[in-house]
Amino acid sequence: KTFHAKASRQGRCVDGLSMGGYGALRIALGRPDLYASASSHSGALLAGCGEKTSLDSSESRRIFGASPQGTEHDLFRLARRAKQRKLMPALRMDCGTEDFLLHQNRTAHARLMRMKVPHEYEEFTGSHTWDYWDLHVREAMNFHLRNLKLRGSKPIRSSN
């Protein structure tokens, strides 16, 4: 009522940073029928696929289970399934070149390339900080505007 939005796939996108970057891709790939696009900034993209990461902990095992590879937490399984269904949301990922999650982002990008999953990937100078995210959320917003096909929408520009 307050924020008028399309109640369809072509009216929905999701974006997140760090663990939320994983979550944004997880949500959109898990329900590609509901999301036109998803974007991740500095995402913990290997969190649910069973690969050894810097995020391994008892908490991670509680969330994802002891063997998450091939489960509903595995982004690559979900991407394969969305691709087979021919219902792939547009995907975008970016990460700072000094970010501790850069390896995870490069690994995810390479795996998606091998799987022939269409996506955008960019690296920029920066680390795992709000300064980085505040700056690069603009690229994500423009990505979503393009994929939502909103008429009359103008690109979001930096005020710097």
C-alpha positions as CSV (number, residue, x, y, z in Angstrom):
1,K,0.0,0.0,0.0
2,T,2.8,2.4,0.9
3,F,5.3,1.4,-1.7
4,H,3.6,0.4,-4.9
5,A,5.4,-2.5,-6.5
6,K,4.7,-5.1,-9.1
7,A,3.6,-8.3,-7.5
8,S,5.3,-10.5,-10.1
9,R,8.8,-11.8,-10.9
10,Q,9.4,-8.7,-13.2
11,G,8.9,-6.5,-10.1
12,R,11.4,-8.3,-7.8
13,C,15.1,-8.2,-7.3
14,V,17.4,-8.8,-4.3
15,D,20.8,-7.5,-3.3
16,G,23.1,-8.2,-0.4
17,L,26.6,-7.8,1.0
18,S,28.9,-10.2,2.7
19,M,26.9,-13.1,4.0
20,G,23.8,-11.3,2.6
21,G,25.4,-11.4,-0.8
22,Y,25.4,-15.2,-0.6
23,G,21.8,-14.9,0.7
24,A,20.7,-12.7,-2.2
25,L,21.9,-15.3,-4.7
26,R,20.6,-18.2,-2.6
27,I,17.1,-16.6,-2.5
28,A,17.0,-15.8,-6.2
29,L,18.4,-19.1,-7.4
30,G,16.2,-21.0,-5.0
31,R,13.1,-19.2,-6.2
32,P,13.9,-18.1,-9.8
33,D,10.2,-17.9,-10.4
34,L,10.0,-15.0,-8.0
35,Y,13.1,-12.9,-8.9
36,A,14.2,-11.1,-12.1
37,S,17.7,-10.4,-10.8
38,A,20.1,-10.8,-7.8
39,S,23.3,-9.0,-6.9
40,S,26.1,-9.8,-4.4
41,H,28.7,-7.4,-3.0
42,S,31.7,-9.1,-1.3
43,G,29.7,-12.2,-1.0
44,A,30.5,-15.3,1.1
45,L,29.6,-17.2,-2.0
46,L,31.1,-20.6,-1.1
47,A,29.3,-20.7,2.3
48,G,26.8,-23.4,1.4
49,C,28.6,-25.5,-1.1
50,G,30.8,-27.6,1.1
51,E,34.2,-26.0,0.1
52,K,36.6,-25.1,2.8
53,T,36.3,-21.4,3.6
54,S,37.4,-18.9,6.1
55,L,33.9,-19.0,7.5
56,D,34.0,-22.6,8.7
57,S,32.8,-22.8,12.3
58,S,30.4,-24.7,14.5
59,E,27.8,-22.0,13.6
60,S,28.3,-22.6,9.9
61,R,27.7,-26.4,10.5
62,R,24.6,-25.6,12.4
63,I,23.3,-23.4,9.6
64,F,24.3,-25.5,6.6
65,G,24.8,-28.9,8.0
66,A,28.0,-31.0,8.0
67,S,27.8,-31.7,4.2
68,P,26.0,-28.9,2.5
69,Q,27.3,-29.7,-1.0
70,G,24.4,-30.6,-3.3
71,T,21.7,-29.3,-0.8
72,E,19.4,-26.3,-1.0
73,H,22.3,-24.2,0.4
74,D,24.6,-24.9,-2.5
75,L,24.5,-22.0,-5.0
76,F,25.9,-24.1,-7.8
77,R,23.3,-26.8,-7.5
78,L,20.6,-24.1,-7.4
79,A,22.1,-22.4,-10.5
80,R,22.2,-25.7,-12.4
81,R,18.6,-26.3,-11.5
82,A,17.5,-22.8,-12.5
83,K,19.4,-23.2,-15.8
84,Q,17.7,-26.5,-16.5
85,R,14.3,-25.0,-15.9
86,K,15.3,-22.1,-18.2
87,L,14.3,-19.7,-15.4
88,M,17.6,-18.0,-14.6
89,P,17.5,-14.7,-12.8
90,A,20.1,-12.2,-14.0
91,L,23.1,-12.4,-11.7
92,R,25.7,-9.8,-10.7
93,M,28.7,-10.1,-8.3
94,D,31.4,-7.7,-7.3
95,C,34.2,-7.7,-4.8
96,G,37.1,-5.5,-3.7
97,T,40.6,-6.5,-4.6
98,E,41.7,-6.2,-1.0
99,D,38.6,-8.1,0.4
100,F,39.2,-11.2,2.4
101,L,36.4,-12.9,0.4
102,L,38.0,-12.1,-3.0
103,H,39.1,-15.8,-3.4
104,Q,35.5,-17.0,-2.8
105,N,34.2,-14.5,-5.4
106,R,36.8,-15.5,-8.0
107,T,36.1,-19.1,-7.4
108,A,32.3,-18.7,-7.7
109,H,32.8,-16.6,-10.9
110,A,35.0,-19.3,-12.4
111,R,32.6,-22.1,-11.5
112,L,29.6,-20.2,-13.0
113,M,31.7,-19.6,-16.2
114,R,32.5,-23.3,-16.5
115,M,28.8,-24.0,-15.9
116,K,27.9,-21.5,-18.7
117,V,25.6,-19.6,-16.2
118,P,25.2,-16.0,-17.5
119,H,26.3,-13.4,-14.9
120,E,28.2,-10.2,-14.5
121,Y,31.4,-10.1,-12.4
122,E,33.5,-7.1,-11.5
123,E,36.4,-6.4,-9.1
124,F,37.2,-2.9,-7.8
125,T,39.8,-1.5,-5.5
126,G,38.6,-1.8,-2.0
127,S,38.0,-4.0,1.0
128,H,35.2,-5.4,3.1
129,T,34.0,-2.0,4.2
130,W,30.9,0.2,4.1
131,D,32.9,2.7,2.0
132,Y,33.3,0.0,-0.7
133,W,29.6,-1.0,-0.5
134,D,28.2,2.5,-0.4
135,L,30.1,3.3,-3.6
136,H,29.3,0.1,-5.5
137,V,25.7,-0.3,-4.7
138,R,25.1,2.1,-7.6
139,E,26.3,-0.5,-10.1
140,A,23.9,-3.0,-8.6
141,M,21.0,-0.6,-8.7
142,N,21.6,0.2,-12.3
143,F,21.8,-3.6,-13.0
144,H,18.5,-4.1,-11.3
145,L,16.9,-1.2,-13.2
146,R,18.0,-2.7,-16.5
147,N,16.7,-6.2,-15.6
148,L,13.4,-4.9,-14.2
149,K,12.9,-3.0,-17.5
150,L,11.5,0.0,-15.7
151,R,10.5,2.6,-18.3
152,G,11.9,6.1,-17.8
153,S,14.3,5.0,-15.1
154,K,17.6,7.0,-15.1
155,P,20.9,5.5,-14.2
156,I,22.0,6.2,-10.6
157,R,25.2,8.2,-10.6
158,S,27.8,8.9,-8.0
159,S,27.5,12.2,-6.2
160,N,31.3,12.3,-6.0
